[in-house]
Amino acid sequence: MDLHFGDSKPTDEERAAVDALLGPPESSWEGADRSDADLRWARGGREARDRRDLLLPGLHAINDRVGWISDGALDYLCQRLTVPPAEAYGVATFYAVFSVKPRPATVLHVCTDLACAAAGAPELCAGIEERLGLGSGVSVQRSPCLGLCERAPAALAIRAGDPVRTAVSAPATVHDAVLAASAPDSAPEEPPAALAVPQAGQDGLMLLHRVGVVDPASLDDYRAHGGYTALRRAFELGPAGVIREVTDSGLVGRGGAAFPTGRKWQATASQPDRPHYLVCNADESEPGTFKDRVLMEGDPYALVEAMTIAGYATGAHQGYLYLRGEYPRALHRLEHAIAQARTRGLLGDDVLGQGYAFDIEIRRGAGAYICGEETALFNSIEGYRGEPRSKPPFPVEKGLFGKPTVENNVETLVNVLPILNLGAPAYAAIGTRRSTGPKLFCVSGTVERPGVYEVPFGATLGDLLTLAGVRDGLRAVLLGGAAGGFVRADELDIPLTFEGTREAGTTLGSGVVMAFDDSVPLPRLLLRIAEFFRDESCGQCVPCRVGTVRQEEALHRIAERTGAAAADDIALLREVGRAMRDASICGLGQTAWNAVESAIDRLGAYE
């Protein structure tokens, strides 16, 4: 393999950022300043190539330290990892958080997605840009959902340096957002995670019962409130017994696909190829979704314990937690929790003295919705562009690094704790026969008490909105986020189960429930959804790459025309939507038309 580098050189700061991650270079081939080294051959080339998966952390290291990724910094990182610079450039430009062009050290991400748009994000952006003006040293970037929908509108300031500093402003005002960007260390502290849980402290909660009750930084407090009893139970049952309990409980994936978790674990555990891997998908980028963030911020040890159980059951000794890059507080909480668990013998070579080795490594995403798809996530961890893979083979056979892999999201994994603590029959008795257990819903929009709610499967949409305090003038509810569908205000008796929403012609998705009243212009929301999918399409397959662009173009035209002309574009939208649904490689393209279709057919959006 020939590696061709440019003439650009890294600055001392860029070199230091890479070396802090990879250690100092050992040869001129890796970039060491040794004139006597022979550059015609590479020492340790195979070992360097085996570290390709450190490409994404390396890009983060440079971007965190300097604020952008120069040609010299990229070349130096590629030298260290023996990665062709052209490939690394393709990876760096794939993610929205990175920039390969010079920009200020401070970037202010202002969410303009659905909940924030309904809460005045366009006016907020205009006010911030006017206040900061040119030459402020702050780059204002309109951003997709930041996962702060319960406090919309939201802004996230990131200031590069050593260390990188962040500040969140939500609900954001022009003054607070500018303060967060100008002086992140002086910005007001974020409210506790419990404020996102209106039910915090109530009896009967299973997944949220510790949020707002325990100190998320204290392992002792976690254990005093039932922590690590499930892991001890898992060791008593053995791997096969844990899988049997999860299977008998009826637990299905909470990320939207609703695949039986026990079957996935069993299929991975039975693979003879080794090693096995566990991946926790904490890259919740669906607009309107923030439940995983609240769990990680309010009860981080629960996720560490649940991942350990999943690894034990499936024969994995290494777990990867792929975390949204826009979740700085969740990152700090989980780094602390993992370090404490490791120190106390709850992670490492001998977990709880049971002879089982398991550890967790956090990998940060960098602003790519498509990486929520499991195989795109694997590519991202491995140091490639986050593009979905064709299936089969399925991840349980060939997943991360080509090895058997089980992948679950945060909510799915945390459900394993009550399954083992209560027993499968007691857990399965909650909810309905086909949708068992409790479910977390992210309620936002025009409600009095937005936040994460825990209700048993089978509760109706109206029951949930009553808890959240639905306001007068409700026009529509978006279920499942941008990839979901709209329902009318007179359809609140829909049962919140996978089968119930399916029968009603909509989807439960990841648990997004976004309410809109008459003050929110529906065509603008649909256009924002179309823009979102156009931006987030990875471009790998033609139906999605072209279809998302054509969908947005048609919606722009419809907004400007009426009558027969609009009818022609609606017919075109249906044709494009069918093509995307039938022929796209992954769920992004397959669902990109759902919300628009439901708004046209159920709400009469353009009548």
Disulfide bonds with the S-S distance in Angstrom:
none
